[in-house]
Amino acid sequence: MLRRRKDVLPNLKGKQRQTVPVILSQVERDEYNQIMRSDQHRFARLGALR
């Protein structure tokens, strides 16, 4: 976690989000899907914490 002093806060820019598309090979896509299926309940819990 990065911490800054309060006097620096007004000088900071707001959050910036950037989506970067990634092209996966078929093997990489299959592995990604397998991980997502096996850990889907964990990802759901993370989303619920926000």
Secondary structure, DSSP 8 states (H G I E B T S, - for coil): -----TTTGGGS-------------HHHHHHHHHHHHHTHHHHHHHHHH-
